[in-house]
Amino acid sequence: MSYPARVSQWNQELSTVFAHLSQPQLWGLVLWSTSIALLGTAGLTQSSALLALVLQQPETTVKQRLREWYLDARHKTGSRQGRKRKDLDVTTCFAPLLRWIVGRWTGKDLVLVLDATSFRDQWTVLAISVVLRGCAIPVAWKVVGAKEKGSWRPYWEGLLAQLDGCIPADWKVLVMADRGLYANWLYQAILQHGWHPFLRLNVGIKARAHGEDGFDWVSRWVPQPATSWKGKVDCFASRASRLTGTLLLHWEPGYQDPWIIITDLEPEEAEISWYGMRTWIETGFKDFKRGLWDWQHSKRTDASRVERHWLAMAVAQLWTVSVGCQAEVETQAQEQATHLPETHIARQRRRRPVGTSSPRSLSCAVRGRLLLLAAVVRGQEMMPSGTLQPEAWPQTFQAPRKLPSASKQRERERRRTYKRQGRARKRAAA
């Protein structure tokens, strides 16, 4: 069966990345990711309608083919008649997906973020994503029931194990997670893979700096907004959970609580401002839902089907982000006008210092999708591919979107003072 040149081009690239997939599995991934990237939605009905026009095939035929791709083997057509059908094991695609990103990456600094997102009261997706330029590309995930009981530890350890060895040993890799996911075993698991944990802790913990005798609340180092501290510590008073590492603390004005980060990096090697990149995974979840791919409308009723659907969206996300990323870098280079003489009018009219860029008006994912559509409209022979060029890690803190009123700030400060006085009275009584 013949396919348009642009579709065949994308098939050639994916066949190199996912060489272990069978031909039907590969073509299903090609068709799904292509339709998602061009349509801006991951819906079955619209995808099959678009591909039917592209492939000049009946819409019902294309729709069934797309359905067969994410179904389990036992549910596929002909399985009851004894025909051989294969499951698409999505976990076998995690390592190739990360290696694909590494191959497109410029530089040797990379950030992985662990977080979970929910789908109504039906599913919870545990995801590990590579983040850059305000975007996130999932590289490993596990779908569990939203009301499923039990620990997530086996799932997170399994996802990390799937990515082991995919990043060169001489790269600097930070692994971030919010305070709700912190656990001592997670910190140790990240170290075992040769990466650097960069995990947020709750305020209500105790630590002692090297040279101190007793443990005390970490809030003593950042008692008020606009204060910072970092140093080597023994964290947690309990011997069972005690951890030696570097503690980074900063209380940005306008935020309710300070950031408290534990890492294995030396104090002079780490900046707490880097933790701002953790929030980029949330923009990635937004892309998967109402931002781009409309996953919130999914009607999948089986966890394995959801996981396969996520693979198609992850490939589309990687494609659009890489195209948009390269375009953003080229646009910034033109705006900075660093190649022009000092007396050039473009330099004289700039309001921003040379070497700085304007605020991002479009995400790389959205910009990349627009470029793909433009390539189709212009009839380009080859579809853009792109590279992944991260920005320098942030050195400043993003101000909160909405600062609390003066009265709320005074009330928070009153409560904090009351709590500090209460702890002081308890220590004195002891």
Secondary structure as the mmCIF struct_conf table of DSSP 4:
data_model
#
loop_
_struct_conf.conf_type_id
_struct_conf.id
_struct_conf.beg_label_comp_id
_struct_conf.beg_label_asym_id
_struct_conf.beg_label_seq_id
_struct_conf.end_label_comp_id
_struct_conf.end_label_asym_id
_struct_conf.end_label_seq_id
HELX_RH_AL_P HELX_RH_AL_P1 ALA A 5 VAL A 17
TURN_TY1_P TURN_TY1_P1 PHE A 18 HIS A 20
BEND BEND1 LEU A 21 LEU A 21
HELX_RH_AL_P HELX_RH_AL_P2 GLN A 23 LEU A 39
BEND BEND2 GLY A 40 GLY A 40
HELX_RH_AL_P HELX_RH_AL_P3 LEU A 44 LEU A 55
TURN_TY1_P TURN_TY1_P2 GLN A 56 GLN A 56
HELX_RH_AL_P HELX_RH_AL_P4 GLU A 59 TYR A 70
BEND BEND3 LEU A 71 LEU A 71
HELX_RH_3T_P HELX_RH_3T_P1 ALA A 73 HIS A 75
BEND BEND4 LYS A 76 LYS A 76
TURN_TY1_P TURN_TY1_P3 THR A 77 GLY A 78
HELX_RH_3T_P HELX_RH_3T_P2 SER A 79 GLN A 81
TURN_TY1_P TURN_TY1_P4 GLY A 82 GLY A 82
HELX_RH_3T_P HELX_RH_3T_P3 VAL A 90 CYS A 93
HELX_RH_AL_P HELX_RH_AL_P5 PHE A 94 ARG A 104
STRN STRN1 TRP A 105 TRP A 105
BEND BEND5 GLY A 107 LYS A 108
STRN STRN2 ASP A 109 PHE A 119
TURN_TY1_P TURN_TY1_P5 ARG A 120 GLN A 122
STRN STRN3 TRP A 123 LEU A 132
TURN_TY1_P TURN_TY1_P6 ARG A 133 GLY A 134
STRN STRN4 CYS A 135 GLY A 145
TURN_TY1_P TURN_TY1_P7 ALA A 146 LYS A 147
BEND BEND6 GLY A 150 GLY A 150
BEND BEND7 TRP A 152 TRP A 152
HELX_RH_AL_P HELX_RH_AL_P6 ARG A 153 GLN A 162
TURN_TY1_P TURN_TY1_P8 LEU A 163 GLY A 165
BEND BEND8 ILE A 167 ILE A 167
TURN_TY1_P TURN_TY1_P9 ALA A 169 ASP A 170
BEND BEND9 TRP A 171 TRP A 171
STRN STRN5 LYS A 172 ALA A 177
HELX_RH_3T_P HELX_RH_3T_P4 ARG A 179 LEU A 181
HELX_RH_AL_P HELX_RH_AL_P7 ASN A 184 GLN A 192
TURN_TY1_P TURN_TY1_P10 HIS A 193 GLY A 194
STRN STRN6 HIS A 196 ARG A 200
BEND BEND10 VAL A 203 GLY A 204
STRN STRN7 LYS A 206 ALA A 209
TURN_TY1_P TURN_TY1_P11 HIS A 210 GLY A 211
BEND BEND11 ASP A 213 GLY A 214
STRN STRN8 ASP A 216 TRP A 217
HELX_RH_3T_P HELX_RH_3T_P5 VAL A 218 TRP A 221
BEND BEND12 VAL A 222 VAL A 222
BEND BEND13 GLN A 224 GLN A 224
TURN_TY1_P TURN_TY1_P12 PRO A 225 ALA A 226
STRN STRN9 THR A 227 CYS A 235
BEND BEND14 ALA A 237 SER A 238
HELX_RH_3T_P HELX_RH_3T_P6 ARG A 239 SER A 241
STRN STRN10 LEU A 243 TRP A 251
TURN_TY1_P TURN_TY1_P13 PRO A 253 GLY A 254
BEND BEND15 GLN A 256 ASP A 257
STRN STRN11 TRP A 259 THR A 263
BEND BEND16 ASP A 264 LEU A 265
HELX_RH_3T_P HELX_RH_3T_P7 PRO A 267 GLU A 269
HELX_RH_3T_P HELX_RH_3T_P8 ILE A 272 THR A 279
HELX_RH_AL_P HELX_RH_AL_P8 TRP A 280 LYS A 286
HELX_RH_PI_P HELX_RH_PI_P1 ASP A 287 GLY A 291
TURN_TY1_P TURN_TY1_P14 LEU A 292 TRP A 293
HELX_RH_3T_P HELX_RH_3T_P9 TRP A 295 HIS A 297
BEND BEND17 ASP A 302 ASP A 302
HELX_RH_AL_P HELX_RH_AL_P9 ALA A 303 GLN A 336
TURN_TY1_P TURN_TY1_P15 ALA A 337 HIS A 339
BEND BEND18 LEU A 340 LEU A 340
TURN_TY1_P TURN_TY1_P16 GLU A 342 THR A 343
HELX_RH_AL_P HELX_RH_AL_P10 ILE A 345 GLN A 348
TURN_TY1_P TURN_TY1_P17 ARG A 349 ARG A 349
BEND BEND19 ARG A 351 ARG A 352
HELX_LH_PP_P HELX_LH_PP_P1 PRO A 353 PRO A 353
TURN_TY1_P TURN_TY1_P18 VAL A 354 GLY A 355
HELX_LH_PP_P HELX_LH_PP_P2 SER A 358 ARG A 360
BEND BEND20 SER A 361 LEU A 362
HELX_RH_AL_P HELX_RH_AL_P11 CYS A 364 ARG A 378
TURN_TY1_P TURN_TY1_P19 GLY A 379 GLY A 379
BEND BEND21 GLU A 381 MET A 382
STRN STRN12 LEU A 388 LEU A 388
HELX_LH_PP_P HELX_LH_PP_P3 PRO A 390 PRO A 394
BEND BEND22 THR A 396 THR A 396
HELX_LH_PP_P HELX_LH_PP_P4 GLN A 398 PRO A 400
BEND BEND23 ARG A 401 LYS A 402
HELX_LH_PP_P HELX_LH_PP_P5 LEU A 403 SER A 405
HELX_RH_AL_P HELX_RH_AL_P12 ALA A 406 ALA A 429
#
